């Protein structure tokens, strides 16, 4: 019998972090989807939060730039 990973394929997660300028600071409609800044794909929520935090803090003075974390699965 072969050893299996403690994380089965059913439990794996994938997160995407991206952002850009939005039309309204309270909304989520991007001004230009061709200019979305894709920060990457991450296998843990913690890694995604770290990437989100870094990108958000680089743009802290621009209220119209928003970064989001999306759980893909």
C-alpha positions as CSV (number, residue, x, y, z in Angstrom):
1,X,0.0,0.0,0.0
2,X,1.3,3.5,-0.8
3,X,1.4,6.4,1.5
4,X,-1.1,9.1,0.8
5,X,-0.9,12.8,1.5
6,X,-2.7,14.0,4.6
7,X,-4.6,16.5,2.3
8,X,-6.9,14.7,-0.1
9,X,-7.7,16.3,-3.5
10,X,-11.2,17.0,-2.1
11,X,-9.8,19.2,0.6
12,X,-7.4,21.3,-1.6
13,X,-8.3,24.9,-2.0
14,X,-7.3,27.5,-4.5
15,X,-7.4,31.3,-4.1
16,X,-6.9,34.1,-6.6
17,X,-5.8,37.6,-5.6
18,X,-6.3,40.5,-8.0
19,X,-7.2,44.1,-8.0
20,X,-7.4,47.4,-9.9
21,X,-9.3,50.6,-10.0
22,X,-13.0,50.5,-9.3
23,X,-15.7,52.9,-10.3
24,X,-17.1,53.2,-6.8
25,X,-15.2,52.7,-3.5
26,X,-18.1,50.7,-2.1
27,X,-18.5,48.6,-5.3
28,X,-16.7,45.9,-7.1
29,X,-17.0,47.0,-10.7
30,X,-13.5,47.5,-12.2
31,X,-12.9,50.5,-14.4
32,X,-10.9,48.6,-17.0
33,X,-10.8,44.8,-16.8
34,X,-7.8,44.8,-19.2
35,X,-5.7,46.5,-16.6
36,X,-6.5,44.2,-13.6
37,X,-3.4,43.5,-11.6
38,X,-3.3,39.7,-11.0
39,X,-1.2,39.0,-8.0
40,X,-1.3,35.2,-8.3
41,X,-3.0,32.0,-7.3
42,X,-2.4,30.5,-3.8
43,X,-3.1,27.2,-2.2
44,X,-3.8,28.5,1.3
45,X,-5.9,31.3,2.5
46,X,-3.0,32.6,4.6
47,X,-0.8,33.0,1.6
48,X,-3.6,34.7,-0.3
49,X,-4.2,37.1,2.6
50,X,-0.5,37.9,2.7
51,X,-0.5,38.7,-1.0
52,X,-3.7,40.8,-0.7
53,X,-2.3,42.7,2.3
54,X,1.0,43.5,0.5
55,X,-0.8,44.7,-2.7
56,X,-3.4,46.7,-0.7
57,X,-0.8,48.4,1.5
58,X,1.1,49.5,-1.6
59,X,-2.0,51.3,-2.8
60,X,-3.3,52.5,0.6
61,X,-3.5,56.2,-0.5
62,X,-5.7,55.4,-3.5
63,X,-9.3,54.7,-2.4
64,X,-10.3,53.7,-5.9
65,X,-7.8,50.8,-6.0
66,X,-9.2,47.6,-4.5
67,X,-7.7,44.1,-4.2
68,X,-9.8,41.0,-3.5
69,X,-9.4,37.4,-2.6
70,X,-11.6,35.0,-4.5
71,X,-11.9,31.3,-3.4
72,X,-11.9,29.3,-6.6
73,X,-12.4,25.9,-4.8
